[in-house]
């Protein structure tokens, strides 16, 4: 892979950092002469459809509803990759995985790839990360002024409260926090009735599915409660105006969700509020993606976004100066250990999704179907049992594991992406155009189509994966 662009990017980031820190080289503050605080609240494994903002009350998220009433809800926000590590690295670098090097899960960014935290520090910000913001222990490599919390994500706000109570600086604050919820393992169902839950058509309706779905939604509500707690703490301890962002790193850990390029895997909640500065109680259909988030904060703070990033600021949308941002978004997935070895790429427009499965001779599996003792295997086994006598369940199971080289979906007619139109001659022109777009984008990314791990090929038995630590211990 060429390294010339890396040198140019590092130089651009360095120049922007100096400009931000040098009076006269950049705007003194953000909108209206105000340099706001930032609170970015990151949920773990929550799909766009599981936010409770549709007015039905099926998902209880009162604090997120309140935030949406105070700000702008984005209906078309996407991550760069549908697993934790690649998604969060794209967020912190403003680059898609092939360019930042974090392609598979649990893989750090490539040496020499800069993060964007110094841009905010150069604008005078104290930047703190508490909980699961970066993946693993990688937050320590980004230059945060403060890192804390357990790396899997926080379950209570005690460390955030301690940090805010003991701050002794007048610098504006950019606080990035990452909760564990609703990542597995899920807690109890906490008042959600499994029998009353509406299941998506990509699920097999079994008792076990409903039980686990209730527990997942209860964890969404737990994340919401933490949002309310953290917002209250910031309001009490951080003077000045605060921009609050709520989002999630990828979709829920369900078949066709996390580890997939369907919307349930890459389309995530995004709500942004800045009272008195951006529209309240409104929604935007502008297409934005996670690499855009930090460039947007940099611009809102009055800074200059470095050249050479994949991410682009959508501050103009927040200010009401623009209605649109991107006309298409791209996403990649390469794998997650030997649990999931299935490289794929996608491009999505407002109405269409094209997915290319780079190695369709592989089976698509994940922790859900290959991790012994995990919660996913509980309902997955019930799906396998149902498939033996139910044709509909059997079709879902085949589609989950075995996929064609190309998939094409009309998202307006088929929002759950269940009818592949790639071989329909009526849509040949759409297919050709999106295929060409993806080819060009992959070339621009210098995408090597790398296979990470040992794939499970079609026809091979689905065996459990034993993690390396367990193998070493003789288990």
C-alpha positions as CSV (number, residue, x, y, z in Angstrom):
1,X,0.0,0.0,0.0
2,X,1.3,3.5,-0.9
3,X,2.4,5.6,2.0
4,X,2.6,9.0,0.2
5,X,-0.9,9.9,1.2
6,X,-0.2,9.1,4.8
7,X,2.7,11.6,4.8
8,X,0.4,14.2,3.3
9,X,-2.3,13.5,5.8
10,X,0.1,13.7,8.8
11,X,1.3,17.1,7.4
12,X,-2.2,18.4,7.0
13,X,-3.2,17.3,10.5
14,X,-0.1,19.0,11.9
15,X,-0.7,22.2,10.0
16,X,-4.4,22.3,11.2
17,X,-3.2,21.7,14.8
18,X,-0.8,24.6,14.6
19,X,-3.4,26.8,13.0
20,X,-5.9,25.9,15.8
21,X,-3.4,26.8,18.5
22,X,-2.2,30.0,16.8
23,X,-4.3,33.2,17.2
24,X,-5.4,34.7,13.9
25,X,-5.0,31.6,11.9
26,X,-8.4,30.2,12.6
27,X,-11.8,31.5,13.9
28,X,-11.7,32.4,17.5
29,X,-14.8,30.4,18.3
30,X,-17.7,28.5,16.9
31,X,-21.1,29.7,16.0
32,X,-22.0,33.1,17.3
33,X,-18.6,33.6,18.8
34,X,-19.2,30.8,21.3
35,X,-16.9,27.9,21.8
36,X,-19.2,25.2,23.2
37,X,-18.5,22.2,25.3
38,X,-19.2,18.8,23.6
39,X,-20.7,15.7,25.1
40,X,-20.6,12.7,22.9
41,X,-22.5,9.7,24.3
42,X,-21.8,6.4,22.5
43,X,-24.1,3.4,22.9
44,X,-22.7,-0.1,22.1
45,X,-24.5,-2.2,19.5
46,X,-27.7,-0.3,18.9
47,X,-29.5,-0.2,15.5
48,X,-31.3,2.8,14.2
49,X,-34.6,1.1,14.5
50,X,-34.2,0.5,18.2
51,X,-34.3,4.0,19.5
52,X,-37.9,4.6,20.6
53,X,-38.3,7.8,18.6
54,X,-41.1,6.6,16.4
55,X,-43.8,7.6,18.8
56,X,-45.1,4.1,19.6
57,X,-43.5,3.7,23.0
58,X,-42.4,0.2,22.1
59,X,-38.9,1.1,23.2
60,X,-38.7,3.1,26.3
61,X,-36.1,5.9,25.8
62,X,-37.5,9.0,27.6
63,X,-34.1,10.8,27.9
64,X,-33.3,10.3,24.2
65,X,-36.8,11.5,23.3
66,X,-36.1,14.6,25.4
67,X,-32.8,15.1,23.6
68,X,-34.5,14.8,20.2
69,X,-37.0,17.4,21.3
70,X,-34.2,19.8,22.1
71,X,-32.2,19.2,18.9
72,X,-32.0,17.5,15.5
73,X,-32.5,13.8,14.8
74,X,-30.7,12.3,11.8
75,X,-32.6,9.6,10.1
76,X,-29.8,8.5,7.8
77,X,-26.6,8.2,9.9
78,X,-24.2,5.4,9.2
79,X,-21.0,3.9,10.6
80,X,-18.0,3.0,8.5
81,X,-18.0,-0.6,9.6
82,X,-20.4,-2.8,11.6
83,X,-18.1,-3.9,14.4
84,X,-16.8,-2.0,17.4
85,X,-13.1,-1.6,16.7
86,X,-13.1,-0.6,13.0
87,X,-16.1,1.7,13.6
88,X,-14.5,3.6,16.5
89,X,-11.2,3.9,14.8
90,X,-12.9,5.5,11.8
91,X,-14.6,7.9,14.2
92,X,-11.4,8.9,15.8
93,X,-9.3,9.2,12.6
94,X,-11.9,10.4,10.1
95,X,-10.7,7.6,7.8
96,X,-12.4,4.5,6.5
97,X,-10.8,1.2,7.6
98,X,-8.7,0.4,4.6
99,X,-7.0,3.7,5.0
100,X,-6.6,3.7,8.8
101,X,-5.6,0.1,8.9
102,X,-8.2,-1.1,11.5
103,X,-10.0,-3.4,9.1
104,X,-10.9,-6.4,11.2
105,X,-12.2,-6.2,14.7
106,X,-9.6,-6.0,17.5
107,X,-7.0,-4.5,15.2
108,X,-5.5,-1.1,16.0
109,X,-4.9,1.6,13.4
110,X,-1.8,1.5,11.3
111,X,1.4,3.1,12.7
112,X,1.7,6.7,11.6
113,X,-2.1,7.3,11.1
114,X,-3.0,10.4,13.2
115,X,-6.1,10.8,15.3
116,X,-8.2,14.0,15.4
117,X,-8.1,14.6,19.2
118,X,-5.1,17.1,18.9
119,X,-7.3,19.3,16.6
120,X,-9.7,20.0,19.5
121,X,-6.9,20.4,22.0
122,X,-5.3,22.9,19.7
123,X,-8.6,24.9,19.9
124,X,-8.2,25.0,23.6
125,X,-10.3,22.0,24.6
126,X,-9.7,19.5,27.4
127,X,-10.6,16.2,25.7
128,X,-11.6,13.3,27.9
129,X,-12.6,9.7,27.1
130,X,-14.4,7.7,29.7
131,X,-15.6,4.1,29.1
132,X,-15.6,2.5,25.7
133,X,-14.7,5.3,23.3
134,X,-11.8,3.7,21.4
135,X,-11.6,-0.1,21.3
136,X,-9.6,-2.1,23.8
137,X,-6.9,0.1,25.5
138,X,-6.3,2.2,22.4
139,X,-7.8,5.4,23.9
140,X,-4.3,5.8,25.4
141,X,-2.8,6.1,22.0
142,X,-4.9,9.1,20.8
143,X,-3.6,11.7,23.2
144,X,-6.7,12.4,25.3
145,X,-6.1,14.7,28.3
146,X,-7.9,12.1,30.5
147,X,-8.9,8.5,30.0
148,X,-10.9,6.5,32.5
149,X,-13.6,3.8,33.0
150,X,-13.5,0.2,32.1
151,X,-12.7,-0.5,28.5
152,X,-15.8,-2.6,27.9
153,X,-17.9,0.5,28.7
154,X,-19.5,2.0,31.8
155,X,-22.6,0.7,33.5
156,X,-22.9,3.6,36.0
157,X,-21.8,7.2,35.8
158,X,-19.7,7.2,39.0
159,X,-16.4,7.8,37.3
160,X,-17.8,10.5,35.0
161,X,-19.2,12.2,38.1
162,X,-15.8,12.0,39.9
163,X,-14.0,13.4,36.9
164,X,-16.4,16.3,36.5
165,X,-16.5,17.2,40.2
166,X,-12.7,17.3,40.4
167,X,-12.0,19.3,37.2
168,X,-9.9,22.4,37.8
169,X,-9.6,24.0,34.4
170,X,-11.6,26.7,32.6
171,X,-10.9,25.2,29.2
172,X,-14.0,24.1,27.3
173,X,-14.6,20.4,27.6
174,X,-15.0,17.7,24.9
175,X,-16.2,14.7,26.8
176,X,-16.6,11.4,25.0
177,X,-18.3,8.6,26.9
178,X,-19.0,5.0,26.0
179,X,-21.5,2.8,27.8
180,X,-21.5,-1.0,27.6
181,X,-25.3,-1.1,26.9
182,X,-26.9,-2.6,24.9
183,X,-23.9,-4.9,24.1
184,X,-24.2,-8.5,25.3
185,X,-24.5,-9.9,27.9
186,X,-27.9,-8.4,28.4
187,X,-29.5,-7.9,31.7
188,X,-33.1,-9.0,32.7
189,X,-36.1,-7.9,30.7
190,X,-37.0,-5.1,33.2
191,X,-40.7,-4.8,32.4
192,X,-40.6,-5.6,28.7
193,X,-43.1,-8.3,27.8
194,X,-41.6,-10.8,25.4
195,X,-45.0,-11.8,24.0
196,X,-45.9,-8.1,23.1
197,X,-42.6,-7.3,21.3
198,X,-42.8,-6.8,17.6
199,X,-40.1,-8.7,15.9
200,X,-38.4,-7.7,12.6
201,X,-39.1,-10.0,9.6
202,X,-35.4,-11.1,9.7
203,X,-36.0,-12.9,13.0
204,X,-37.4,-16.4,13.5
205,X,-40.3,-16.1,16.0
206,X,-39.5,-18.4,18.9
207,X,-39.9,-18.1,22.7
208,X,-36.1,-17.8,23.0
209,X,-36.0,-15.0,20.4
210,X,-38.6,-13.0,22.3
211,X,-37.0,-13.6,25.6
212,X,-33.6,-12.3,24.4
213,X,-35.2,-9.5,22.4
214,X,-36.9,-8.2,25.6
215,X,-33.6,-8.3,27.4
216,X,-31.9,-6.4,24.6
217,X,-34.5,-3.7,24.6
218,X,-34.2,-3.4,28.4
219,X,-30.5,-2.7,27.9
220,X,-31.4,0.0,25.4
221,X,-33.5,1.6,28.2
222,X,-30.5,1.2,30.6
223,X,-28.3,3.1,28.1
224,X,-31.0,5.8,28.0
225,X,-31.1,6.1,31.8
226,X,-27.3,6.6,31.7
227,X,-27.7,9.3,29.0
228,X,-30.0,11.2,31.4
229,X,-27.6,10.8,34.3
230,X,-24.6,12.0,32.3
231,X,-26.4,15.0,30.8
232,X,-27.5,16.0,34.3
233,X,-23.9,15.8,35.6
234,X,-22.6,17.9,32.7
235,X,-25.2,20.5,33.2
236,X,-24.4,20.7,36.9
237,X,-20.6,20.8,36.6
238,X,-19.6,22.2,33.2
239,X,-20.4,25.9,32.7
240,X,-21.3,27.3,29.3
241,X,-23.2,25.9,26.3
242,X,-23.0,22.2,25.5
243,X,-23.5,20.4,22.3
244,X,-24.8,16.9,23.1
245,X,-24.5,14.0,20.7
246,X,-26.1,10.6,21.1
247,X,-25.1,7.8,18.7
248,X,-24.0,4.1,18.6
249,X,-21.0,2.3,17.1
250,X,-22.9,-0.3,15.0
251,X,-26.1,-2.2,14.9
252,X,-27.5,-4.6,17.5
253,X,-25.9,-8.0,17.9
254,X,-28.5,-9.9,15.9
255,X,-28.4,-11.9,12.7
256,X,-28.4,-9.4,9.8
257,X,-27.3,-6.7,12.3
258,X,-23.8,-6.4,13.7
259,X,-21.2,-7.9,11.4
260,X,-23.4,-7.1,8.4
261,X,-23.7,-4.3,5.9
262,X,-27.5,-4.3,6.0
263,X,-29.0,-1.2,7.5
264,X,-29.6,-3.1,10.8
265,X,-25.8,-3.3,11.0
266,X,-24.6,0.1,9.7
267,X,-27.5,2.5,10.2
268,X,-27.3,4.0,13.7
269,X,-29.1,6.5,15.9
270,X,-27.7,10.1,15.8
271,X,-29.3,13.0,17.7
272,X,-27.5,16.3,18.2
273,X,-28.7,19.2,20.4
274,X,-27.3,22.6,20.9
275,X,-30.1,24.7,22.5
276,X,-30.6,28.1,20.9
277,X,-28.1,27.3,18.1
278,X,-29.7,24.5,16.0
279,X,-33.2,23.5,15.2
280,X,-35.2,21.8,18.0
281,X,-37.6,18.9,17.7
282,X,-36.7,18.4,14.0
283,X,-35.3,15.6,11.8
284,X,-32.9,15.6,9.0
285,X,-32.7,13.2,6.1
286,X,-29.1,14.3,5.3
287,X,-26.8,11.2,4.8
288,X,-23.9,11.4,7.3
289,X,-21.4,8.9,8.5
290,X,-19.2,8.4,11.6
291,X,-16.0,9.6,10.0
292,X,-17.9,13.0,9.6
293,X,-18.5,13.4,13.4
294,X,-15.2,14.8,14.7
295,X,-14.7,17.1,11.6
296,X,-18.1,18.5,12.4
297,X,-17.1,19.2,16.0
298,X,-13.9,20.8,14.9
299,X,-15.8,23.2,12.6
300,X,-18.4,23.9,15.3
301,X,-15.5,24.9,17.6
302,X,-14.1,27.3,15.0
303,X,-11.3,25.1,13.8
304,X,-10.1,24.1,10.3
305,X,-10.7,20.5,9.3
306,X,-7.5,18.8,8.0
307,X,-7.3,18.0,4.3
308,X,-7.1,14.4,3.2
309,X,-9.8,12.9,5.5
310,X,-12.6,10.7,4.4
311,X,-14.8,12.5,6.9
312,X,-16.5,15.8,6.0
313,X,-18.1,18.3,8.4
314,X,-21.9,18.5,8.3
315,X,-21.9,21.6,10.5
316,X,-23.9,23.4,7.7
317,X,-26.7,20.9,8.1
318,X,-26.8,21.6,11.9
319,X,-26.9,25.4,11.3
320,X,-29.7,25.0,8.7
321,X,-27.6,26.3,5.9
322,X,-27.8,22.9,4.0
323,X,-30.3,20.2,3.7
324,X,-28.1,17.5,2.3
325,X,-24.6,16.3,3.0
326,X,-23.7,13.1,1.1
327,X,-25.4,11.4,-1.8
328,X,-24.1,8.0,-0.9
329,X,-22.2,6.3,1.9
330,X,-19.8,3.4,1.8
331,X,-19.1,0.7,4.4
332,X,-16.8,-2.2,4.8
333,X,-16.5,-5.3,7.0
334,X,-13.7,-7.8,7.1
335,X,-14.2,-10.0,10.1
336,X,-14.0,-10.6,13.8
337,X,-11.5,-13.3,14.7
338,X,-12.4,-16.8,13.5
339,X,-16.0,-16.3,14.6
340,X,-16.7,-14.1,11.6
341,X,-14.5,-14.2,8.5
342,X,-16.5,-12.7,5.8
343,X,-15.1,-9.6,3.9
344,X,-17.8,-7.5,2.2
345,X,-18.2,-3.9,0.9
346,X,-21.3,-1.8,0.2
347,X,-22.5,1.5,-1.2
348,X,-25.9,3.0,-0.2
349,X,-27.8,5.8,-1.7
350,X,-31.1,7.3,-0.5
351,X,-33.1,4.5,-2.2
352,X,-30.7,1.6,-3.0
353,X,-28.1,-0.6,-1.3
354,X,-25.5,-2.6,-3.2
355,X,-23.5,-5.2,-1.2
356,X,-20.5,-7.1,-2.6
357,X,-19.6,-10.3,-0.8
358,X,-15.9,-10.7,-1.8
359,X,-15.7,-14.4,-1.0
360,X,-19.2,-15.9,-1.4
361,X,-17.7,-19.4,-1.0
362,X,-17.4,-18.6,2.7
363,X,-20.2,-19.1,5.2
364,X,-21.3,-16.0,7.2
365,X,-21.3,-16.8,10.9
366,X,-20.4,-14.9,14.0
367,X,-20.3,-15.0,17.8
368,X,-24.1,-15.6,17.6
369,X,-23.7,-19.0,16.0
370,X,-20.1,-20.0,16.9
371,X,-19.6,-18.9,20.5
372,X,-20.4,-21.6,23.0
373,X,-22.1,-20.2,26.1
374,X,-23.0,-16.9,24.5
375,X,-26.5,-15.5,24.6
376,X,-26.8,-15.6,20.8
377,X,-26.4,-19.3,20.7
378,X,-29.5,-19.8,22.9
379,X,-32.0,-18.3,20.4
380,X,-29.9,-19.5,17.3
381,X,-30.4,-23.1,18.3
382,X,-34.1,-22.4,18.5
383,X,-33.9,-21.0,15.0
384,X,-32.1,-24.2,13.8
385,X,-34.8,-26.3,15.4
386,X,-37.6,-24.2,13.8
387,X,-35.9,-24.5,10.4
388,X,-36.3,-28.2,10.3
389,X,-40.1,-27.9,10.0
390,X,-40.8,-24.3,8.9
391,X,-39.9,-23.2,5.4
392,X,-39.9,-19.6,6.3
393,X,-37.4,-20.2,9.1
394,X,-35.3,-22.4,6.8
395,X,-35.1,-19.6,4.3
396,X,-33.9,-17.1,6.9
397,X,-31.2,-19.5,8.1
398,X,-30.0,-20.1,4.6
399,X,-29.9,-16.4,3.9
400,X,-28.0,-15.7,7.1
401,X,-25.2,-18.2,6.3
402,X,-24.9,-18.4,2.5
403,X,-24.9,-15.3,0.3
404,X,-24.4,-14.5,-3.4
405,X,-21.5,-12.4,-4.7
406,X,-23.8,-9.4,-5.2
407,X,-26.9,-8.1,-3.4
408,X,-29.1,-5.2,-4.5
409,X,-32.0,-3.8,-2.5
410,X,-34.8,-1.3,-3.2
411,X,-34.8,0.3,0.2
412,X,-38.1,2.2,-0.3
413,X,-40.0,-1.0,-1.1
414,X,-37.9,-3.3,1.0
415,X,-36.5,-1.5,4.1
416,X,-35.4,-4.8,5.8
417,X,-33.5,-5.8,2.7
418,X,-35.1,-9.3,2.3
419,X,-35.5,-9.4,-1.5
420,X,-32.2,-9.4,-3.5
421,X,-32.8,-7.8,-6.9
422,X,-29.2,-8.3,-8.2
423,X,-30.4,-10.7,-10.9
424,X,-33.5,-8.8,-11.9
425,X,-33.0,-7.4,-15.4
426,X,-35.3,-4.5,-14.6
427,X,-32.7,-3.1,-12.3
428,X,-29.6,-3.8,-14.4
429,X,-28.8,-0.1,-14.8
430,X,-29.0,0.6,-11.1
431,X,-26.8,-2.4,-10.4
432,X,-24.2,-1.4,-12.9
433,X,-24.0,2.1,-11.6
434,X,-23.6,1.1,-8.0
435,X,-21.1,-1.6,-8.9
436,X,-19.0,1.0,-10.7
437,X,-19.2,3.4,-7.8
438,X,-18.0,0.7,-5.4
439,X,-15.2,-0.3,-7.7
440,X,-13.9,3.3,-7.9
441,X,-14.2,3.8,-4.2
442,X,-12.3,0.6,-3.4
443,X,-9.5,1.7,-5.7
444,X,-9.4,5.1,-4.1
445,X,-9.1,3.4,-0.7
446,X,-6.4,1.1,-1.9
447,X,-8.6,-1.7,-0.6
448,X,-6.6,-5.0,-0.6
449,X,-9.6,-7.3,0.0
450,X,-7.7,-9.0,2.8
451,X,-9.0,-12.1,4.5
452,X,-8.3,-12.1,8.2
453,X,-8.6,-15.4,10.0
454,X,-9.7,-18.9,9.0
455,X,-12.9,-18.9,7.0
456,X,-15.7,-21.4,7.3
457,X,-16.4,-22.6,3.7
458,X,-19.7,-23.7,2.4
459,X,-20.4,-27.3,3.2
460,X,-18.2,-27.4,6.2
461,X,-19.8,-28.1,9.6
462,X,-20.4,-25.1,11.9
463,X,-18.1,-25.7,14.8
464,X,-17.7,-23.5,17.8
465,X,-14.6,-21.2,18.0
466,X,-12.4,-21.5,21.0
467,X,-10.8,-18.2,21.8
468,X,-7.0,-18.1,22.0
469,X,-6.9,-17.5,25.7
470,X,-9.0,-20.6,26.3
471,X,-6.8,-22.7,24.0
472,X,-3.7,-21.6,26.0
473,X,-5.4,-22.6,29.2
474,X,-6.2,-26.0,27.8
475,X,-9.9,-25.6,27.6
